[in-house]
Structures are given as C-alpha cells and as structure tokens.
C-alpha cells in the first residue's frame, strides 16, 4: 500500500510541476478572478451612480462622477485583462525603465 501511495504522490508532483510551468506562461489572473474583480468594480460604480442621484452639492456630484469613471474603467480593464487608463497614463508620463 505504501508503494502505491508513493507512486501516486510522485505522479501528482510531476503533474503539478508541469501545470505550474504552463500557468506561469499565461498572462494575468485566472478568468474567474478577472470576473470577480470586474463585478466588484461595477458594484462600486453603482454606488457612484447612487451618490450622483441622491446628493445635491456640485462637489459631491463631481466626486461621484470621478468614482463612476474610475471604477468603470477598472471594470473594463479587468474584464479585458489590460492595464487601466491610470496605469497607461503613468507609464506614458514616467516609464519604468527610466532611471536617474
């Protein structure tokens, strides 16, 4: 019985190493994680819509519009697995490879 378990564990270990090598090559998060993150951003954008409809001051409406815009962009970026607009702007202004 112990040799059977040993062979099984070796087989699982080999499979696990192969799978981890394949997963390392893939870009970004798993599909489920991207969907959950995207839905989270959609819900927060919904909070922004609520704030926009129910608050009266111009400043609160301005903040709600910013909340909606930021999280709508993040939801789209997460769904498509691309960087959000804020990261693309930062990369254009100050690229990472640049040093002093």
N, C-alpha and C positions, 0 to 999 in steps of 0.2 A: 504494500500500500504506500509506503513512503517513497518508493521509486516512481510510482505513478504521480504522486503529488509533486515530486521534484521535476519530472518531465513537464508537467503542466505549468509549473511556475516558470521554467526556462522558456517554454513556448510563449507564455504571456509576456515575459520580459522582452523577448525578441520582437514580438508584435508591437509592444508599447514603444520600443525604441524607433521602429520603422514609422509608426504613426506620428510620433513627436517630431521626427525629421520632416515628414510631409507637412505637418501643421505649422512648423517654423517657416516653411517657404511661403505659406499663404499670407496675403496682406490683410492687416486689420483684425478685427474681432470676429467672433462667430456670428452667424446670421441672427441667431436668437438674441444675442447681446445687442446687436445693432438695432433690432426691432424694439427691444425694451427701452433702450436709450432714446430712440426716436419717439416712442409713445410718451415717455417721461417729458420730453421737451414739448410735445404737443399739449400735454396737460398743463404745463406751466404757461404756455402761450394762451391757453384757455383762461387761466387766472388773469392774465393781462387783459383779455377781452372783457372779463367781468369788471376789472378795475376801471377800464376805459368807459364802460357804460354807466357805472354807478358813482363815480367820483366827479365832482363839479369843477375843481380848480384846473387851470391850464397846466400847472406844473405836474399835477398827478396824472393828467391825460398824457402829457409828454413822457413821463416815466413809464406809463402803461404801454405807449407805442414803442418805446425802446425795448421793453420786456417782450412784447409780441415779436418785434423784428429779430431780436437776438435769438429767441428760442425757436422761432420758425426756421431761421437759417440753420441753427444747430440740428433741428429735427431732419431737415432735408439732407444736411451733410452726413448725419449718422446713417440715414437710410441708404444713401448712395456710397458710403464709405469714402468720402472725400474730405479734405480739411475744410473747416468752416471759413466764412469770409474774414473773420477777425484774424485767424492764423495766416491766411493768404496775404492780408494787408501787412501784418507784421513781417512776414517773410519778404515782401517787396521793399519795405522800408529798411529793415535791418536783417539781411541774410545771415544764417547761422554760421556759414563757413568763413565769414569775415572776421579777422582778428586785428587787434591794435598793434 
